[in-house]
Amino acid sequence: MSTVNKTARFSIFSLLLAGVLAVALVSPAQATPPNIPSLTTAQSELNALTVAAEGSTTGYSRDLFPHWSTVSGSCNTRETVLKRDGTNVVTDSSCAATSGRWFSPYDGATWTLASDVDIDHVVALAEAWRSGASSWTTARRQSFANDLTNPQLIAVTDNVNQSKGDQDPAEWKPPLTSYWCTYAKMWIHSKYQWGLRVDSAEKSALQSMLGRC
């Protein structure tokens, strides 16, 4: 091979490598909660969930699910998830995010202001109440509302989270159909880990969503 050809190939390789590095540096990380199960595990867990009619919201209040709890120092659960799910997140002395980039997998939007991002309870607090949490102690509800171990908390676009409200997957799904599989696996695993029930329409929706995996 001639020296000219070697030089040309090296130059092309260098340009390609630079492009890859540039994309890696500017592309925000996608929010990825911990312990999202495999399809096989999610299916097994879905099969194991108790199917029952949804309960009432009588007596429900968000105050019965205390959040956000202190995680470490001055950092609470919300601030911890913002840092976990963002890229190049900078915080001030009170642990509030002052800059960073967040990619919302629900709708594919990227944000640079923490105020544009909500921390979604994948299984909404009111939904949990109707599914069994009404009989829990406040301490258990607090643990659920601040669960950093299971895929129950995720940083997403605020107005998308607000449009979801307390609806289950039979009533609301993420705008990006490509995320339905992951969303279903997170929802199933959270309900399974916390011993919450599903209603029949919810189970059917989750089964259909797993079919996209």
N, C-alpha and C positions, 0 to 999 in steps of 0.2 A: 504494500500500500504506500502511495506517495505521501510525502510530508504534507502536501497541500490538502489531500483528502483527510488525513488524520486531524489536521488543524480545523478543517471545516466541521468534521464530526464532533470534535471537542467543543467547538463554539455552539453548535446546535444543542448538544447535551447541556452545556452551561446555561443556555437560555431557557431550556425546558425546566431545569432544576430551579432556576431563579423564579420561574412562574409558579411552580409548585409551592415553593417556600412563601412566595407572596400571598398566594391563596390561603395557605395555612395560617399566616400571620393576621390576615384581615377577616377571615371567616369566623364568626362566633361559634362556640361550641353549642351543640344542641342540648337542651335541658334533658338530663337522663337521671331520673330517680333510681335509688338502689334496689337491688333484688327483684327486678322485673323477671318473672318466670319464663321458662321455655314454653313453647306451644303445648308440648306434652303435659307439662306440669299444670299449666293453666287449664287445660281440658279436664284433667283429673280433679283439680280444685273446683271447677264449675260443676262437675258431676256430683261433688260431695256437698255442695251448698244446700241448705234447707230452703225449699220453695214454699212460700206462704204469701197470703195476701198482705199488701203493704199496710202498716199500721197508721195511726193518726198522728198529726202534728200537735195535738192537744198537749199543752204544757211545755212545748219546745221553746227554747231561747238559746241564742248563741252564747249567752253568758254561762250556760251550763256546760260549755266546752271551752274552758279558759285557754286562751292563746293570745299573743305568742309568748311562750315560756323562755326564760333565760337558758341559753345553751352553755355559754362560756364567757366569763368576764361581763362585758356590756352587750354581748351579741345575743339576740333572741332568735327564735326559730325562723321568722321571716328573713332576717338578715343573713342567716346561715344558708338558707335555700337560694337567696339571691346570689350569694358568692359561689355556691356550688354549681348553679346552673348557668352562670354567666362567664364571660371571657374578659380577662384583664380588669377585673372589678377592683376598684380602689375604694376604701372606706375611711371615714374620719375617726376621730377619737371615741365617738359614741357608737361606732360600728355601722353607721348609716352609709350606704353606697353613694359615693359622690360621682362616680363615673364607671363605665363598663359597657359591655354589649350583651344583649340577651336575644336569643333566637327562640321564638315561641313555636313549638312543634304542632300546636293545635291548628294554627293558621299560616305558618310559614313566614311570619313577620319578624323583623329584627328591630330592636329598640336600643337606644343609648341613654335613656333616662329611666331610672328605677321607678319613677312615679307612673310610668306607662305599663308597668308590669305588676301583675297580681300573683300571689301564691295561691294556687288552686288546691283545695282539698278534693282530690280525685273523687272519692266518695264524699259528697257534700255532708255537712254536719246535720242538716235537717233530714237528709236521706238516711243517714246512719241512725238518727233518732227513730224514724219510722220502721227501721229494719232490725231493731233490737237494742239500740243504745239507750232507749228511754228507761231501761231497767238497770243501767250501769250506775256505779258510783261516780261522783264528780271527778274523782282522781283518775278513774279509768277513761272517762270522756276527755280529760285534759291530755292524757297520754296519747289518745287517738288523734286529737286535734293538732298535736305537735310531733307526729310520728315521722322521724327521720330514718328509721330502719327499713320500713317497707315503702313501696312506690305509691305513697299517699299524698305527697306534696310535690308540686311542680310549678316553676315560674312560667307564666303565659301572659299573653296580651290581656290587659285589664278588661276591655269591653267584651272580649270573647268569653272571659270567665264570668262576667256579669250576665251575659246572654244565656249561659248554662244554668245559672242559678242553682237550685237544688234538684234538678232533673236527673233521672237515671238514663242509661243508654237507650231505653225504649223511646225516650222523649227527646233526647239531645245527644248528638255525637259531634266530635271535633269537625270543623269545616273541611280539613284536609282528610279525604278518605284514605290516603296512604298511611295515616296514623291510627286508623281504627283498630288494627290488630294490636298495636302496642297499648293503646288506651284500654282495650278490653282486658288484656293481660294484667295491666295495673289494677283495674277495677276489681277483677276477680280475685287477685292475690290479696288485696286489702280486705275485701269482705271475708275471704277465707281465714286470714290471719286473725281477724278480730271477731270471728264467729257471728257475722251478720247474715241475715236472710236475703233472698232475692224473690221477687214476684215472678210469675210465669212469663209476662211480656218482657221483663228485663232479662230473664234467662235466655229467651229466644233471640233477643237482640244481641246479647253477648256471644251466643253460639254463631250467629251469622257473621259477626265481626271477626271471630276467630277464623272463619272460613276465608278471610282475606290474607291470612298469615302466609 
